[in-house]
Amino acid sequence: MSGALMDRVLLAALDTRLLHSYAWCMDVHLTPDQEAFVRQAMVTGRFRRKEDAVQEALSMWEERERKRAEFLATVDDATASLARGQGRTVTQQSMQELAEEVKQRGQARLASEQQTPR
């Protein structure tokens, strides 16, 4: 490779904007059942092209992965909360106490609302 050509290749490798100017393609191979499923969706008018079906599937997968990440973050938060001693031990007794607490708060709120003139 000549020096000038090597310089251009290195420059192109460093300039990531060039990468974004090219369309990236990926071959996806579906099982016969998946192909039939997509074909049926096209026949019924759900999709116009096979690519539309793949894009829909990927969008749904992305959404599911986003929700999964949010759920895992919630689990991490709960685990950290328990590690800080902020958890509540769940037993039959603790559930009865919680139910009684909620009942008392509800009764107090109702009494307060009934005393307030409208």
Secondary structure, 3 states (H helix, E strand, C coil): CCHHHHHHHHHHHHCCHHHHCCCCCCCCCCCHHHHHHHHHHHHCCCCCCHHHHHHHHHHHHHHHHHHHHHHHHHHHHHHHHHHCCCCCCCCHHHHHHHHHHHHHHHHHHHHHHHHCCC
